[in-house]
Amino acid sequence: MSLLRPTQADLPSEFPIFPLPGALLLPHGRLPLNIFEPRYLALVDDSLAQGRFFGMIQPNAHAPRAPNGPSLYQIGCLGRLSQFAETDDGRYLITLTGVARFRVTDELPIRHGYRRIAADFSPFSADLSPPGSGMGARRGELLSALRPFFTMHDIDANWDAIERMPETMLVTTLAMLCPFDDAEKQALLEAPTDADRAADLLALLRMSVHEGDPNARPS
C-alpha cells in the first residue's frame, strides 16, 4: 500500500470519524486541525497506530439526534494524517489530507469516546485518481467572482499564488476555506464531479456577493 496513492482496496471499511460543523475536507485537500478534546486526542493516537486514516463529516442540525450524538450527513471524506506535531500543553496540531469521499452505511459502537462508522467508497472511486482539470473555461469567471467575495468578507488573499494554482486544486482549496454555511459546504462535498463543484462554487460566490450588496436587495 502506498500512503500517497492508496487504491480502493487499501481503504478501511470501518474507521473513526470527527464530526465537526463547517469543516470541509475534499479529496486532495489539506485540512489543518487543532486537537485538544480527550476523545479526539485518543482518535488521533489510534489512527496513528492503525493506518493513519479517519473521516471528517458534518453533523446534520436539521435531523433528529442519533443514539451516539448529533445526526450526521450521510457523505463525508476520509483523510490521511499527513502531518503531526504535539504542543507543550498536550494538544495535537495535525494536517489531514483528503483521500476519498464515503457514504455512511452504519454507525458502530463508540470507542475511547469517539464515534466510528462503516462506510462505502464505491460511489466515489474517481476520487482516488490524481487531480485533473475540471473547470474548463470557468477559471476567469471564478477569479472575477472571488475578488468581491474576499473584499466583502475582509479576506486578505495572495492573488499571485491563487492565479498560479492548478484549476482543480483552486476549486478544492476555495471550497474548503470560504466561509459558507454547513449546508452549502455539504453541497460542495457532494458535487458529482470537479466541474459540478466548480459550477456550484461559482454560484455560491456570486449569490453571497449579491445578497451582501445592499443595492441588490429590494427596498
N, C-alpha and C positions, 0 to 999 in steps of 0.2 A: 504493500500500500504506500502510495506517495501522499504525504500530508498536503502537498501543494496541488496535486492533481488527483483527488480521490475519484473513484468510479462509484456508480450506484451500489455495487456490491460491497464497497467499503463503508457505506453509511450505516450508522446504527439504527436498528428498528425501534429501540427504546432508549430514551435519554432524558436528562434533566431539562427543565425549562425555567427561564427567567421571565415572568410576566411583568412587563413594565409599560405603563401608558406613555404614548408619544415617542417611544424608542423604536425606530425602524431600522432593521438590518435587511439588506438586499444582497443577493449573490454577488460576490467580488467586492462588496463594500467593506469598509473598515469602521467599526464602532468602538470608540473608547468608553470604558466603563470604570467607575469608581465603586468598588465593592466594599461594604462595611457591615452589613447586617450579618449576624452569625450564620443564618441558614444559607446565605449566598456565598459566604466565605467557605462553608462546607461544600457547596455546589462546585466552586472552583477547585477546591482540593480534590474532590472526587473526579472531576473532569480531567485534571492533570494526570491522574493515575489511570484513567480509563479512556484513552484515545483523544482527549483534549476537545471533545465536542459537547456543546449544549445548545439549546434552542432559545431564540428570542421570539416572544409572542405578546400581543397586546391583550389586556383584559377588555371584555366587551361590556361596557357600562349599561347597555340597553337590554341585556339579557338577565334572567333571574340568577341569583347566586348559586354556584355549584357546591357540591359537598366539600370539596377541598379548598374553597376560596372563591374569588370572583370568577364569573363565567369568562371564557376565553373565546376570541375569534378562532375560527377553525383552521386558518392558514397562518403559519409563521415561517421563520427561516432558521435553519441550522447554521451555527457558527463554529469556527475552529479557533481555539485560543492560540493566537499567534504572537502575542507579546504579554509579558507578565513581570510585574515588579511589586515588592512588598514595602510598605512605608514603615517608619519607626513606630507609628501608633497602631499598627496591625491591619491597616487597610490593604487591599489589593488594587493596583492600577493595571488594568488589562486592556488589550485590544482584541476584539472578536472580528474575524474575517468571515464574511458570508460565504457559505458553500452552496446551499440549495434550499429552495422552499419545500415545505412539507404540509400535508393535511393531517390533522389530529384524527386518529381512529379510536383512541381510548385513553382515559386518564388512569394512571397506575397509583398504587399506594404511595403516600408521602414517604420520603427517605431523608433523614437528617434535617427535617424541617422544610425541605424544598419539594416542589411538585415535579412529577415525571409523567411522560406520555409515551404511548406507542404511536407511530406515525407512518404515513405512506408517502414516499418520494416520487412514485412513478408518474404522476401527472406533470412533474417538473424536471424531467430528465435533461431537458435542454439547458437548465441552469448550470450543469456541470461542464458545459463547453466553454472554451475561452471567450471572454467578452468580444462581441463583434461591433458592428456599426449599424445601429438600428434607427437613427434619427432621420436619415435621408436629407431632404432639403430644409429641415426644420431647425437646424442649428442656429441660423441667423435670427429666426423668429424667437427662439428660446432666449438667446442673449439679449435681444431687444426687450423682451418682457421681463427679464431678470433685473435690469437696471432700475426701473421704477419700483419694483418689488423690494429690492435691497434698500433703496432710498426710504421707502415708506416704513420699513422695519428697522431703520438705523443700523444696517449690517454693513460693516466695512469689509470690502472684498479686494482680493488681489486679482485684478482683471487680467493681467498678463498670464497668470497661472490658469485662470478659468478659460481663457481663449486658447491656450495650448493643450488643454486636457482632451484626451480622446473622447469621442462622442458618447459612447455608452457609459463610460466612467463618469462623464459630466452629468448625465441624467441620474445615475445611481447616487452620486455624491449630493447633488441638489435635492433629490427626493428624500434622502436621509436627513439632511441638515436644515432644510427650510422649515419655518415654524407653522406647519399645517396642523389641523386638528386630528384627533385619533382616527376618525372615520376616513378622512382624506388620505392619511398615511396608509391605512389599510387598503384603500382602493389602489394606491400606487404599488403596494406589495403584490396585490392580486392581479395586476395587469397581465394579460396573457403573454405578451411579447415585449421586447425592448421598444419597438416602435409604438405600441399601445401606451407604454409607460411614458414615453416622451410626449405623446399627444396629451395624455392626462396631466402631466406636469405643466405643460404649456397652458392648458385650460385653467388649472388651479392658480397659476401665477397671474394670468390675465383677470380672472374672477376676483382674486384678492385685491389687486390694484383698483379694479373698477369699484368694488364695494368700499374700499378705503378712500375713494375720491369723493369729497362732499359735492362736487359739481356733477357727479354721475348719479346722485341719489334724487329721487323725486322730492319735490318740496311739499 
